[in-house]
Amino acid sequence: MPQLNPSPWFAILLFSWAVFLIILPTKVMAHTFNNDPNQQAAMKPKLDPWNWPWH
């Protein structure tokens, strides 16, 4: 039964987890966004009170 032989599958498991835990997080964290969300959040909207009659 070849599925019980752990020699090729254990190496594949270790290498795939090494990719997931070492290489991919560094690539994801190095991603930069085109639009900086802090610039838009710094502007405060002008709040006008409503003068509508309630009838």
C-alpha positions in Angstrom: 0.0 0.0 0.0 1.9 3.1 -1.2 -0.1 5.6 0.8 1.4 4.2 4.0 4.9 5.0 3.0 5.6 8.4 4.6 8.9 9.2 2.8 7.6 11.2 -0.2 4.5 12.6 1.4 6.1 13.8 4.6 8.7 15.8 2.7 5.9 17.4 0.5 4.0 18.2 3.7 7.0 19.9 5.3 7.9 21.9 2.2 4.4 23.1 1.6 4.1 24.2 5.2 7.4 26.0 4.9 6.1 27.9 1.9 2.9 28.8 3.7 4.6 29.9 6.9 7.8 31.5 5.7 7.5 32.7 2.1 3.9 33.7 1.6 3.5 36.0 4.7 6.5 38.0 3.7 5.1 38.5 0.2 1.6 39.5 1.6 3.0 41.9 4.1 5.2 43.6 1.5 2.2 44.4 -0.6 1.5 48.2 -0.9 -1.8 49.7 -1.7 -2.3 52.3 -4.4 -4.5 54.5 -2.4 -3.6 55.5 1.1 -6.7 55.2 3.3 -5.3 57.6 6.0 -5.4 60.6 3.7 -9.2 60.4 3.1 -9.9 59.6 6.8 -8.0 62.7 7.9 -10.7 65.0 6.2 -13.7 65.5 8.5 -17.1 65.8 6.7 -19.0 69.0 7.2 -22.0 68.3 9.4 -25.0 70.6 8.9 -28.0 70.3 11.2 -31.3 69.5 9.5 -33.8 72.3 9.7 -36.7 70.2 8.3 -40.1 70.6 9.9 -41.4 67.3 11.3 -45.1 67.4 10.2 
